[in-house]
Amino acid sequence: MRLADLVAVRDLEVRIVVGGADVGELAVTAAYITDLPDPTRFLVPGIVVLSSGLWVDRPGGVERFVGALVAARAAALVLGTVELREVPDEVVDACRREGLVLATVPDHVSFGSVVEAVVHGADGEDLRAVDLPARMQRVLAHGSLSGVLHLVSAEAAVPTWVLDDGARLVAVSQEVTTSRRAEVWNAVVRSRPDPRTPAVTDGPLGVVGASVLLLPGADPGAPALLVAEKNAADLTARQRSALLALAAALRPELRYSARARAAGQQRTADLLAVAAAESLPPGELSALLRIAGLDPRAPLRVVVAETDDARFPAAALAALVEELVAGPAVQVATCVHDGRVTAVLTKASGAGGDLRERLERRVGEFTPLLAGRRLRLAASDLAVDPGHLAVAHSTAVERLRSADSGTAQVLLVDASSAESHRSLLRMLPVRTRAAFAAAVLGPLLEHDARNGAELVTTVEVFLDHAGSWQEAARALHLHPNTLRYRISRAQELIQRDLSSMPDRVDVFLALQCRGSLPREG
């Protein structure tokens, strides 16, 4: 295909930044996604290289990267702006100086879509005539990570599989069990290897029969893994070389995916911050929900989650929560907020199954990954208005804080979890509890603050002793007549009759909610 054919694909929105009128006639033979500082070994003439530009900030990074593409006679560089926000002037200058076509695509267009367009438009060739790294690059150009694993596994005669930084199985050359994945991943996480020095090593902490290569992602504490089902000591030089080449090819693919997920999580975190600040009108908040991949017209729910293991990587917990809460017609956006994983869900009208049912149905799939750790989740009630997002979030956080640790490996706290008036009140947002306490006790609190009195304490002790004048007076070290006077005065201020059960319940619950009131001063 010609470069002009690629530019003409309307959905891709490829925009030429540097290049003359005749650049459209350039032949395109392949496409490759990479952020390697020097991708020379994976380049072929006529290739379109797609990159998020992580090499820009390296000393000499622009000259080295652009120089590699020019030397390989690449057709064009397509630079994404998810990370860079805009095309740097030094990249524009370097491409113009070296005569390399420079193009961009909008943030909402995936690099994989561009690769697919090239694959469908370019003529194929016999890959057997090309060396292994180049063959891997051509297979990756078809957007198939499993395909490149099959290629290398066939060459090296060793099964391989890949986990991303969220412990998701993203590519396999042959089937691997859930327990095996969990065993290797947990061994790596618990050994906390240094992701800056990836090498073919035996599985850490006694994992038998595996060689592990670390492929650093967005979070240094949660690397992606390339696993070969053979001890490192038993690998031949040819097998070791093939695995190292495979790791080099996979590393930029996985790093880009991790950074794209991190960008999505940042959008979700920004959405929660804006919702909490109540600084945007409903229309703009709905737009932010769409940007985060959520449907502003659908009911929303917030789920927050944490484990009892501070070393459990946030990326893996976010992926676990996404998998647990996902369902038909459910959109999920996650982020790490105040040390917890937060998921915002929207569910299309008529979508079946509730959250607890989905959790109970699927939790068994993920217990091997938890490996004895306890997972706690708390969910808000459904909110039908985007403007209720902040309340839903605070409700979920409060429910998680108040959840009993218990012994269950996976615990979900939601509106059905109330077992006492305390747990019932904790289901309510802090703002709602504070408003109720202020409405019932406000005059009493103002009186005490103004006069240095203790009518609130008097009422609290009176109710704690079930309205017994003698026992409450004894506890307060007061004469019963003095207690009667104080209770009478309190009843006048709050317009409640403490001999009436409904009024007594109102005051009792308001006293329980009093901790939600803002502190003075």
DOZA-555634 format. One record per residue: residue in three letters; x, y, z of N, C-alpha, C in turn. Coordinates in pm, whole numbers, plus 32768, in hexadecimal, padded with zeros to 4 digits. Layout:
BEGIN
ALAXYZXYZXYZ...
END
This chain:
BEGIN
MET80537F8980008000800080008058807D8000ARG801C80EE7FDE8062816E7FE2803F81B88063LEU809582138089807A826381017FF882B180EEALA7FDD82DB80737F61832480577EE782CF8077ASP7EEF824B80617E8081F3807F7E6581F08116LEU7ED181F281647EC281F181F57E8382748225VAL7EB282E381EF7E7D836682157DE9837181EEALA7DC3832B81857D39833581547CD582E881A8VAL7D05829282047CA98247825A7C6C82AA82BEARG7BEE82C982AC7BAE833782F67BB18321838CASP7B9782A683B97B8C828C84497C11829C8492LEU7C818292844A7D03829C848A7D2C832D84A5GLU7CFF838884527D1D841684617DB484318466VAL7DFF83EA84107E908401840A7EA9848B83CEARG7EFB84DB84167F18856383E87FAE857183D0ILE7FD485998357806185AD8335809186318371VAL80FB862A83BF813586A183FD81AE86D083AEVAL8202867383838279869183338276863A82B7GLY8284867682458286862C81C7825486808155GLY828C866C80DF826686BA806A81EA86848027ALA81C986BE7FB7814F869B7F6E8153860C7F39ASP81CC85D77F2381D885537EE681E684E27F4AVAL81DB84FF7FCC81F38495802F818984278026GLY811584467FF380AC83E37FEB80CD836E7F91GLU812E837F7F37815483137EDC81B682B07F19LEU81E682CB7F93824482707FD4820281E87FECALA824C817D7FD0821880F67FE6821F80D18079VAL81B7809480AC81B18067813781AF7FCF8136THR82107F92817C821B7F01817B81F27EC081FFALA81FA7F0B826C81DC7ED282F081C47F438352ALA81957F1F83C981837F7F843581B47F4084B6TYR81ED7F92850D82287F5D858882177FC385F8ILE81E87F96866D81D87FEC86E282517FDA873CTHR82968044875E830C803987B4832B80BB87FBASP836680AE887283A0812188B98433810488DCLEU846D809E889C84FB808288B1854E80FC8888PRO85B4811F88D58609819088AE864A817D8825ASP866A80FE880586A580DF878386618062874CPRO85FD807286F585B17FFF86C385ED7FC18646THR866C7FDB862986A97FB585A9868F7F248584ARG86A07EC885E5869B7E3985C586117E0B8597PHE85AA7E5D85AE85227E36858A84EB7E838512LEU85427ECD84CE85147F21846185317EE283DAVAL84D97EFB837A84ED7ED282F084C97F488297PRO84FC7F4D821C84D97FBB81C284427FC681AFGLY8410804181AE838380598197832C804B8211ILE83668037828783178022830082E180A78335VAL826A80A4836C8231811583B6824380F6844BVAL828B814B848F82A88136851D824B818D8570LEU8203814E85CE81A88194862881E5819886B3SER81E9820D86F0822D821C877181E9828787C4SER81EC8274884A81B882DA88A58224833C88CFGLY82A08329889D8309838E88AF834D838C8936LEU8353831989798394831489FC842A832B89F3TRP84608326897B84F0833D8966851183D18958VAL84AD8427895184C584B58937851A84F489A4ASP850084D18A22854585118A9285CE84D58AAFARG85F3846A8A6A867984328A7D86E2848B8A3CPRO875784968A7787C284E38A3487DF84AA89A9GLY87D284FC894387E984CF88BA878084718886GLY870F846588D086A9840388AB8668841E8825VAL864C849D8807860984BE878A8663849D8713GLU86E084C88719873D84AE86AA875184198694ARG875A83CD87028773833E86F686FB82F786B8PHE8683831786E8860A82D386B885EF82F78626VAL85EF8378860985D583A3857F8641836F8522GLY86BF8372854F872D833F84FD871D82AD84DBALA86EB825C853B86D581CE8522866C81B984B6LEU8601820884BA859781FC845685C8822683CCVAL8616829183C8864B82C0834886A98258830DALA870382218360876381BD8330871E814182FAALA86AC811E8335866280A68309860680C48293ARG86018142826685A9816F81FA85168157821DALA84F2817D829A8467817382C6841081D38276ALA839281AF826883378205821C830C827F826DALA82F6826C82EF82C482DC833F82CD82BB83D3LEU82CF8323842482C1831A84B48239835484D9VAL81E78302851F8166833285518174834185E8LEU816B83BC8617818383D986A480FD83EF86EBGLY80E583A08755806E83B487A780878421880FTHR801C845C8842802C84CB88A07FE984B08926VAL7FCB842F89447F92840E89C77FF184368A35GLU8073841A8A2180D8843B8A85810E84C78A74LEU812784F089F6816C856E89DB810F85E689D9ARG808D85CD89C58027863689B9802F86828935GLU80A8869F890580B886E08883813B86B38846VAL814786C287C381C08696877D823186F8879EPRO82A186C987D8830F872387FD835087628781ASP837887DF878F83B888268720843787DF86F3GLU848287A4875185008765872B84E886E986D3VAL847586A586E784568634868F843286678604VAL83E386D1860083BF870D857F843D87398534ASP8497877D857A851287AE853B8569873B8509ALA857586D0855B85C9865F85338590861984B8CYS850D860584B584D085C3844184DB861983C4ARG84C9869A83D484D786F38360856786F2832EARG85C586F48389865386F68364867D8674831FGLU86488602834F86718580831A8618855082A8GLY85AE859A828A85568572821D84FD84FD823ELEU84D984F082BE8482848382EA83F484B882FAVAL8394847082C28308849882D082DE84878361LEU829F84EE8398826E84EB842181D78500841EALA818F84AB846480FD84B6846A80CE849F84F9THR805184C08516801484A685997F89846C8585VAL7F56843085EF7ECA840685F37E8E84398676PRO7E0B8451867B7DCD848086F77DD984198766ASP7DCA844587E47DD783EC88577D72837A8854HIS7CFC839288187C958329881B7CAB82BE87B1VAL7D0E82D0875B7D2D826B86F57D9E82148728SER7D88819287317DEF813887637E57811C86F7PHE7ED1810787237F3B80E086C67F18805C8682GLY7ED2800486CD7EAD7F8486927E557F938617SER7E007FFC86157DAB801485A17DFE80388527VAL7E688085853E7EC180AB84CF7F098030849BVAL7F387FDC84F97F7D7F6184D17F217F0A847CGLU7EA47EFB84A97E457EA8845F7E307EDE83D1ALA7E287F6283C57E147F9C83407E897F7D82E5VAL7F027F81831C7F797F6282CB7F7A7ECE82A6VAL7F587E7A83067F597DE982ED7EFA7DC5827CHIS7E827E01827F7E207DE182187E437E1F8192GLY7E957E8881937EB47ECA81157F377EA380D8ALA7F957E698129801A7E4A80F5801F7DBB80BFASP80737DA4805B80867D1D802580DB7CCB8086GLY80BB7C4C809581097BF680EB81877BC480A7GLU81DD7B8280F582547B4580BD82757AC9810EASP82CF7A7780DC82F379FA811E83497A198198LEU830F7A0C8210835A7A2E828983CC79CC82A5ARG83C7795A826C843078F8828784B779258251ALA84B7798481F3853479B381B985747A22820CVAL85327A49827B85617AB882CC85917A828351ASP85F67AC3839286297A91841185C07AA3847ELEU85D67A6184F2856F7A59855985407AE2858CPRO859A7B4085B085697BC285DF85107C09857AALA85357C0384FB84E37C458494845E7BFC8484ARG84607B77848F83E37B2C848683877B4D84FBMET83C17B5D857183707B8585E483307C0D85CCGLN837F7C688597834C7CEF857E82D77CEB851CARG82E27C9984B582777C91845281F97C53848FVAL820B7BEF84E681967BB4852881557C198586LEU81A87C6485D081727CCB862981297D3785DBALA81557D4F856081127DB2850C80827D8A84EFHIS80647D0884FA7FDB7CD984E87F8B7CE5856AGLY7FCB7D1D85D37F847D3586507F707CB986A4SER7FC17C5086917FAB7BD286D780207BB38733LEU800D7BC887B780757BA28816807F7B0A8820SER800C7AC6882080127A348825805579FC87AAGLY80417A3F873780817A1086BD81187A1186C7VAL81507A7A870281E27A80870E82147A1B8774LEU81C279FD87DC81E87994883A81E8790B87F7HIS818478F187A281817873875981FC78668700LEU822178D586BF829678D38667831478AE86B5VAL832C78F3872583A678DC877283A2785287B6SER832E782B87E7832477A988288340773887C6ALA8314774B8749833176E686E383C676E486C2GLU8404775A86B984947763869B84E67727870CALA84C1774B878B8515772487FD84E676A48841ALA8474766E8815843E75F28850842B760188E7VAL83F07671891183D37684899F835276D689AAPRO82EF76A689F7827176F18A06828A77758A50THR824377DE8A29825178618A6981C8789F8A80TRP81C378F98AE1814979478AF9816F79CB8B39VAL81137A2B8B2F81307AB48B5A80C07AE68BB4LEU80E67B218C26808A7B6A8C7D80AC7BFD8C75ASP80457C548C6F80627CE38C7280727D108D04ASP80847D928D1A80A17DC28DA280287DB98DFEGLY7FB47D968DC87F3F7D7F8E1C7F257CEB8E32ALA7F877C968E127F7D7C058E207F187BC78DC1ARG7EF27C0F8D577E987BD68CF17EEA7B808C92LEU7EB27B108C697EF27ABD8C047ED37AF98B7CVAL7F387B328B3A7F1F7B7A8ABE7F4D7B2D8A42ALA7F9F7AC78A537FCB7A7A89DE800079F38A0EVAL7FE7798A89BE8017790389E0803E78BC895FSER809C7860896C80B9780888FB80727783890CGLN804E776389897FF976F089A47FB677098A2BGLU7F4D76BD8A4A7EFB76D98ABE7F4B76D48B3FVAL7F2F77328B9B7F6C77338C1F7EFD773F8C86THR7F0676F28CF27E9B76F08D557E9D776F8DABTHR7E2B778C8DE57E2078008E3E7E7C77F28EB7SER7E84777B8EEE7ED977668F647F6C777A8F41ARG7F9577518EC9802177638EA1804077F88E90ARG7FE678408E507FF978D18E41800879138EC9ALA7FAD78F08F257FAF792D8FA9802E790A8FF5GLU805B788D8FE780D47860902C814D78B39002VAL815F78C08F8081D579098F4E81C9799E8F6FTRP815379D88F5881437A688F70815A7A8B9002ASN81207A3E905D81317A5A90EB81C27A489117ALA820679E690DC829379D390FE82E57A4E90D5VAL82C87A86906083107AFC903282F07B74908AVAL82707B8A90A782477BFD90F782857BF79182ARG82827B8091BE82B57B749246834C7B7A924FSER83907B5A91E284237B6591E384517BF291C2ARG83F47C47918F840F7CD3916E84927CE09120PRO849B7CA490A885157CB0905885267D3D9023ASP85A17D5E8FFE85BE7DE18FC685997DDF8F33PRO85317E2A8F0985047E258E7E85647E668E1CARG85CC7EAA8E4F86297EEC8DF4868E7E8C8DB7THR86957E118DEC86F77DB38DBA86B57D328D8CPRO86617D388D23861F7CBE8CF586847C5D8CB9ALA86767BDF8CDA86CD7B788CA486857AF38CB0VAL86B37A928C6786777A0E8C7086A579CF8CF2THR864A79BD8D4F866C79868DD28608791A8DF6ASP863578BE8E4D85D6785B8E80856978A38ECFGLY84F278698ECD848478A48F1884AD78BC8FA8PRO849179308FE184BC795190698471790090D1LEU84AC78F79145846E78B791BA84417828919CGLY849177E09151847877529140840D772C90DDVAL83E677879083838A775E901983D376FC8FBEVAL839C76868FB183E2761B8F6B83C4761F8ED6GLY842A760C8E86841875F88DF783F776748DA8ALA841976E98DD983F877648D90847177C18D8ASER847F78058D1B84DD78738D0D848C78F28CFBVAL84B1795B8D42846179D58D4784B27A4B8D16LEU84787A998CBB84B37B168C8F84567B878CB8LEU848C7BEF8CF6843E7C608D2384347CC88CB5LEU83BC7CF78C9D83A47D5B8C3683657DD48C7APRO83B57E368CA383827EA38CF6830B7EEA8CB6GLY82A77F078D0882327F508CDA82317FDC8D13ALA81B980148D2781AE809C8D5B81D280A28DEFASP81BB80358E3A81D680308EC982507FD78EDFPRO82C1800F8F1283397FBD8F2683227F478F82GLY82C07F518FDC82A67EE3903782517E758FFEALA82207E878F8481C87E238F4681F27E0C8EB6PRO82617DC68EA0828D7DAF8E1682337D4E8DCDALA82327D5A8D4981F77CF18CF7825B7C7D8CF3LEU822A7C078CD3827F7B908CD682787B448C53LEU82EB7B1C8C2182F57AB88BB783287A398BFAVAL82D979D08BF382FA79538C38830E78E58BD0ALA837F78A18BDA839B782B8B88839777B18BE2GLU8350774A8BB8833F76D38C0C83B776768C00LYS842A76AA8C2E84A5765A8C31850876A08C8DASN855076558CDF85B276908D37861E76D88CE7ALA864A774A8D1B86AE77998CD4872F774B8CBCALA875476F98D1D87D076AC8D1087C976478C9FASP875176218C77874075BC8C0F872C75F98B84LEU8727767D8B7A871476BE8AF8879376B68AA6THR8784769A8A2687F6769F89CC8814773289ABALA8887774B897188AA77D4894A8846780A88E5ARG881677B3888B87B577DD8826873178028868GLN870577B288C9868977D1890E86947852895FARG8705786389A2871978DC89F1871879578997SER8759794F8924875D79BF88C686D279E08892ALA86847977887485FC798D884285A579D188ABLEU85B279A6892A856279E2899485897A7489ACLEU860A7A9089A786357B1C89B986017B738947ALA86047B3F88CD85CE7B8A885B85377B9F886BLEU84F27B38889C84627B4388B284447BAD891CALA84947BAD898884807C1189F184947C9E89BBALA84FA7CAF896985147D33892F84A17D6088D6ALA84637D02888F83F37D25883783757D448887LEU835F7CFB88F582E57D0C894382EA7D87899DARG83627DAA89CA836D7E128A3083287E948A08PRO83417ECD899282FC7F4B897182657F398960GLU823B7EC3892E81AB7EAC891F81657EB289A7LEU819F7E6D8A0981617E668A8C816D7EEB8AD6ARG81DF7F2E8AC481F07FB08B06818B80148AD0TYR817580128A4E8113806F8A14808780518A4ASER80637FD28A517FDE7FAD8A867FD07FDA8B16ALA803C7FC98B6680377FF18BF2802680888BFEARG806B80D18BAA806181638BB27FD881938B81ALA7FA0814E8B217F1981738AF47EB4815B8B64ARG7EC480EB8BAD7E6B80D28C1F7E7F813A8C8CALA7EFE81618CA27F1A81C78D077ED8824B8CE2ALA7EDA826C8C617E9882E88C357E0282E08C4CGLY7DC6826B8C337D3782598C4D7D1882658CE0GLN7D6E822D8D367D5882388DC57D6582C88DF4GLN7DBF83148DB67DCC83A08DDB7D4C83ED8DB9ARG7D0F83CB8D477C91840C8D237C2383ED8D8ATHR7C2283718DBC7BC0834C8E217BDB83968EA4ALA7C5A83A18ECB7C7D83EA8F457C56847D8F38ASP7C6D84B78EC37C4585428EAC7BAD85528EB6LEU7B6684EF8E827AD384F28E897AA484F48F1ALEU7ADE849F8F6F7AB7849B8FFC7AD9851D9043ALA7B4D855690227B7685D490627B168645903DVAL7AF1864C8FBE7A9586B58F927A0C86A18FD0ALA79DF86228FD8795C86079014795B862F90A7ALA79C8861390EF79CF8635917D79D086CC9192ALA7A10871591377A1887A69144799787EC911DGLU793D87A290D978BD87DA90AC78D1885C905FSER7937885C9009795D88D78FC3792B88DE8F33LEU78E988728F0478BC88708E797824885F8E72PRO77E6889C8E0E775788858DF8774187F68DC7PRO76C687C38DD276AA87368DAE76D587118D21GLY76C4876E8CC076E8874E8C37777C872F8C27GLU77D1877D8C68786187668C5E788B86E98CAALEU784886CD8D19786586528D62784085D88D0DSER77D285E18CC577AC85748C6A781485618BFDALA784D85CE8BCC78B585C48B657930857D8B9CLEU795485998C1A79C785558C5779AB84C08C69LEU7930849E8C88790C840F8C91792083CB8C0BARG78F7840E8B9F790A83D38B19799E83C28AFBILE79F084258B1D7A7F841D8B057ABC83A78B50ALA7A86838B8BC67AB8831A8C157A8082958BE5GLY7A2F82968B7A79F8821B8B43797881ED8B85LEU793382488BCB78B982258C12784082688BD0ASP77CC82308BE8775082638BAD770B82BF8C11PRO770983428BFB76CD839E8C5C763583908C67ARG75F6834B8C08756583398C0D753D82BF8C5EALA759D826A8C7F757F81EE8CC7759482018D5DPRO754F81B38DB0756881B88E4075FB81968E5DLEU763281D78EC276BE81BE8EE376CC818C8F72ARG773981498F8A77598114900F77F081219021VAL781C8135909B78AB813C90B978D080C79112VAL793F808490F27974801891437A03803B916AVAL7A24802E91E97AAE804292167AE07FBF9250ALA7B637FA992467B9A7F27926D7C267F3692A6GLU7C487EDA92FF7CD07ED493367CEB7E459364THR7D6A7E22936E7D907DA193A57DD97DB79428ASP7DEE7D4A94727E377D5494F07ECD7D4994DBASP7EF97D49945E7F887D41943D7FB27DC293F7ALA7FFD7E16943D80267E96940480827E85938BARG80BC7E0F937C81177DF7930B80CE7DC4928FPHE804D7DAB929A80017D7E92247FF97DF391C2PRO802F7DE5914980387E5790EE7FB07E9290CBALA7FAB7F1690C87F2D7F5B90AA7EFB7F37901EALA7F587F268FBF7F307F038F367EE77E7E8F34ALA7F167E1F8F847ED67D9C8F897E4F7DA48FD0LEU7E487DF4903A7DC97E0390817D617E469027ALA7D8C7EAC8FDB7D2F7EEF8F7F7CFC7E8D8F16ALA7D557E3B8EDF7D2B7DD88E7C7CCD7D718EBALEU7CE97D498F367C957CE78F7B7C0A7D208F91VAL7C027D9D8FBE7B807DDB8FD57B327DE78F52GLU7B767E118EE77B347E1B8E657AF67D968E3DGLU7B437D2B8E4E7B117CA78E277A9B7C7B8E7FLEU7AA47C9A8F007A3C7C6D8F5C79B77CB68F46VAL79BD7D378F2779417D848F1C790C7D8C8E8EALA795B7D618E2C792F7D6A8DA178B87D0D8D88GLY78647D378D2E77F07CE78D0977B87D178C86PRO774F7CD78C5277137D018BD476E37D918BDAALA77077DDE8B7476DB7E6A8B6877097EC08BDDVAL77767E988C2177AC7EE68C9078307F268C65GLN78397FA98C7378B77FEF8C5778FE80088CDDVAL79827FF48CDE79CF80028D587A46805E8D3EALA7A5C80BD8D987AD381138D957B1181118E1FTHR7B9380F68E287BD480E88EA97C43814E8EBBCYS7C6A81608F397CDF81B28F5A7D0A818D8FE7VAL7D7F81BE900D7DAC81B190967D95823890D8HIS7D44823A91427D1B82B891817D2C82A99218ASP7D8082FE92547D9982F992E47DC5826E9311GLY7E19822E92C17E5081AD92E67DF6813692CDARG7D7D814E929D7D2180E0927F7D0580DF91EAVAL7CDD806A91B87CAE8063912E7C1A808A912DTHR7BF980E690D57B6F811490C77B3F80F4903AALA7ACA80BA90307A8D809B8FAE7A0780E38FA5VAL79F181268F34797081648F17792E810F8EACLEU78B480E28EC6786B808A8E6B77EF80D28E37THR77D480C18DB9775180E68D847717806C8D3FLYS769580588D5076537FE08D1C75DE80088CC6ALA75DC7FD68C4C756F7FF58BF174EA7FC28C28SER748180068C0573FB7FDF8C3373DB7F518C04GLY73AB7EFF8C6073847E778C3C73F37E118C4AALA746F7E3F8C6874DD7DE08C7974C17D8A8CF4GLY74CF7D088CE674A97CAE8D5275177C998DB8GLY74EE7C638E2E754D7C3D8E95757A7CB28EE9ASP75817C9E8F6E75B47D0B8FC176447CF08FE6LEU767F7D50902B770E7D4A9049772F7CD490A2ARG76E07CBD910976FE7C4F916476F57BC8911EGLU76937BB890C776867B3A907D76FF7B239024ARG77297B8C8FDC779F7B7D8F86781B7B5B8FD7LEU782A7B9D9049789E7B84909D78A07AF490CFGLU78307AC59101782A7A3C9135784179D690C7ARG781579F8904E7824799B8FDF78B479928FAEARG78FF79FE8FB879837A028F7979F87A008FD9VAL79DF7A12905A7A4E7A2490B67AAC79AC90B9GLY7A75793390A27AC978BD90A57B3878BF903DGLU7B2379098FD07B8879118F687C05795B8F96PHE7BF679AF8FFE7C637A0990227CA279EA90A9THR7C6B798990F17CA7796891727D3679359167PRO7D5D78EC90FB7DEA78C790F17E47794090ECLEU7E1D79AA90A97E717A2290A17E7C7A65912ALEU7E0F7A6491777E147AA091FD7E707A529259ALA7E7879D092457ED7797B928E7ED179939325GLY7E5A798D935C7E4A799C93EC7E327A2B941AARG7E497A8C93C67E2C7B1693ED7D967B2B93F7ARG7D6D7B8D94467CE07BAE94517CC37C2B93FELEU7C577C2593B47C2B7C94935F7BA87CCA9393ARG7BA37D4D93A97B287D8E93D87AFA7DF2936FLEU7A7A7DEA934E7A3D7E4792F079C37E859332ALA79A97F02931079307F45933F78F17F8D92C9ALA786E7F8492C078267FBE924E77BF8023927ESER77B2808D9232774880EE924B76C480B89215ASP765880FE923275D980DF91F175DD81169162LEU758080E991107576811F9088754C81B1908DALA758D8203903C756882909030753982A88FA1VAL74CC82ED8F91749383008F0B74BE83858ECDASP750783D68F177530845A8EE775C784668EF2PRO760E84908E86769F84A28E8F76C984FF8F01GLY7670855D8F25768F85B98F91769B85769019HIS766E84F79023767584AD90A176F6845B90ACLEU7752846D904F77CD841D904F781D843190CFALA782C84AE90FB787C84C99174783E848691EEVAL77B8848B91F97774844B926A778683B49264ALA777B837C91EC778D82EB91DC781B82C29204HIS787D831391DD790882F491FF791E82FA9296SER78EE836592D679038371936778B9830393B2THR784682DA938077FB826D93BF784B81EB93B9ALA788381CC934478D181519335794C81539390VAL799081C693977A0781D193EC79E281BD947EGLU797581FB94A8794B81EE95347923815F9555ARG78E3811C94F878BE8090951079398038951BLEU799E805694CB7A19800794D47A5E801F955AARG7A63809C95867AA280BB96067A5E8076967BSER79DB80699671798E803296E1797B7F9C96D7ALA79AE7F5F966D79977ED0965979E27E7F96C2ASP79A27E1996F679E67DBC97507A487D689700SER7AC17D5797377B277D0C96ED7AFD7C7A96DCGLY7AC87C3D97467A967BB5973C7B007B52970DTHR7AD27ADF96E07B2D7A7796B17B187A55961FALA7AB27A8F95E07A977A7195537B0B7AA294FCGLN7B327A50949B7BA07A7B94457B777AEF93EBVAL7AFB7AED93BB7AC67B5C936C7A467B8C93ADLEU7A437C0A93D279D07C439418799A7CB993C7LEU79197CB893AD78D67D29936C78777D6993CFVAL78857DEB93E2782C7E37943A77D77E9093E1ASP77557E7E93E976F97ED3939D767D7EEC93F1ALA76147F1D93B4759C7F4293FF755B7ECA9443SER757A7E529416753D7DDB9452758C7DA894CASER75F97DEE94EE76527DBC955776337DF195E1ALA75CB7E4695F075AC7E83967275767E1B96D3GLU75B47E13974C75897DB597B275687DFB9835SER757C7E7D983E755D7ECA98B775457F5A988FHIS75187FAC98EF7503803898CC7586807C98A8ARG75F5804E98E37677808B98C3769F806D9833SER76937FEF980C76B77FCE97827656800E971FLEU75D6801B97487574805B96F1759980EE96DCLEU75BE8134974875E481C0973B766181D096E7ARG76BE817196F37739817C96A5772181679611MET76AE813095EE768B81249562766B81AC9523LEU7649820D957976248291954676A182E5952EPRO769D833D94CB770F839794B5772783EF952FVAL77A38417954377C6846C95B4777284EC95B2ARG77608524953C771685A19531768585919561THR76498520954175BE8506956B75B584F99603ARG761584B0963E7614849F96CF762985249716ALA7686857496E176A285F5971E762786509718ALA75E0864B96A6756986A0969774FC867596FAPHE74EB85F4970F748685C2976C74A985EA97FCALA752885D89821755385FC98A9753F869198C2ALA756186E4986175538775987074C1879D987BALA746B875B982C73DC877E982E739D875D98B4VAL73C386EC98F0738486C2996E73C6870599E7LEU744B870C99E8749487389A5F74C787C79A57GLY74B4880799E374ED888B99D074D488ED9A41PRO745789069A6C743D89669AD87481893F9B5CLEU748788BA9B7474C6888B9BEF755D88A49BECLEU759A88899B7C762A88A09B6E764B89359B7AGLU75F889899B3D76108A199B4476018A4B9BD5HIS759F8A189C1D758B8A3E9CA976058A199CFDASP7636899D9CEB76AA89719D39772589C49D18ALA773989E19C9977AF8A2F9C7077A88ABE9CA6ARG772F8AF49CAB771E8B7F9CD777278B8C9D6FASN76FA8B299DB976EE8B349E4A774F8ADA9E97GLY779E8A8E9E4D77F98A329E9177AE89C59EDBALA773789A59EAF76E5893F9EF0770288B59EB6GLU76C288519EF276D987C79EC67654877E9EB2LEU75F887C39E6F757687869E59757F870E9DFAVAL75D987169D9575E886A59D38761586299D83THR767886399DD976A885C79E29763985929E84THR75EC85EE9EBF757E85C59F16751A856E9ECBVAL74F3859A9E537493854D9E0374CE84C79DDCGLU754E84C69DB9758F844A9D8E759083E49DFFVAL75B4840F9E7875B883B29EEA752A83859F0EPHE74CA83DF9F07743F83BD9F25740D834F9EC7LEU7429835B9E4773FF82F49DE7744F82739DF8ASP74CE827F9E17752082069E2E74EA81B39EA1HIS74A581F49EFF746C81AD9F7273D681979F60ALA73AC81929EE17322816E9EBD72BA81C89EFEGLY72DF82489F16728082A69F4D726682969FE2SER72BE824FA02972AE823EA0BA72E582B9A101TRP728C8300A14A72B7837CA18B731D835EA1F9GLN730682F9A246736082DEA2B673EB82B3A285GLU73EE8255A22674708222A1F874BD828DA1AAALA747782DBA15674BB8345A10C74EF83B1A16AALA749F83D6A1D074CD843CA2307547840BA27CARG75458389A2A375B88351A2EA76368354A291ALA76268332A21176998331A1B676D083BEA19FLEU76788421A1A376A284ACA18C76C784F5A20DHIS76B684B0A28076D084EDA30376788568A317LEU75F7855AA2F1759685C7A2FD7521859BA356HIS74DE85FEA391746085E0A3D573F885C5A369PRO739B8566A37E73368548A31972E685C2A2EDASN72CD8620A34972828698A32172D486F0A2C2THR735886F4A2D973AF8740A27E73AF8700A1F4LEU73B3867BA1F373AF8634A172732B8650A12BARG72BC864FA175723A866AA136723886F7A0F9TYR72718757A140727487E0A10B72C587E4A088ARG733B87A3A089739087A6A010734C87629F99ILE730C86F19FB272C986AB9F44725587009F10SER720D87409F6B719E87979F4071D288099EE9ARG724288449F14727C88B19EC372AA887E9E3BALA72E688089E35731387CF9DB5729D87B69D58GLN722D87839D9271B787689D40717E87E79D04GLU718288559D52715388D49D1C71A789019CA5LEU722C88EF9CB07287891E9C47727788CD9BC6ILE7269884B9BD2726687F79B5871D987D59B2CGLN717488019B7B70E987E79B5770CE87519B46ARG710487039BA370EE86729BA470C586499C31ASP706E85E59C3A704085B09CBB7087852B9CD3LEU70E385299D33713484B19D4970E984429D90SER706A84599DB2701783EA9DE36FD083A49D70SER6FDA83DF9CF86F9D83A49C81700683509C38MET6FE482D49C197045827C9BD8707582B29B50PRO701C82E29AF6704D83179A7770AF838B9A8AASP708E83EA9AE770E8845A9AFE716A842B9B3EARG715E83CA9B9871D783969BD9723383559B71VAL71F9830C9B11724A82CD9AA8728F83379A52ASP724583A29A2E7282840E99E072FD84479A25VAL72EE84639AA6735C84A29AEF73D0843F9AFFPHE73AE83C19B1C7417835D9B2B746A834F9AAALEU742683469A38746E833799B874BC83B59997ALA7485842999B774CE84A6999E754F84AA99F0LEU7547847A9A6D75C084749AC0762784169A82GLN75F983A69A47765583499A0576978388998BCYS764D83E399477681842598CF76D684A098EDARG76DC84C6996F771C8545999177AE854C9966GLY77F284DA9960787F84DA99367892850598A7SER7826850998567831853597CB782C85CC97BDLEU780C8613982A780586A59822789086E09814PRO789E874D97C67922878D97B9794F87C6983EARG79D287BE98557A0A87F498CF7A13888B98C6GLU79FA88CC99367A04895E99377A958988994BGLY7AB289FF99197B398A3599277B948A0798BD
END
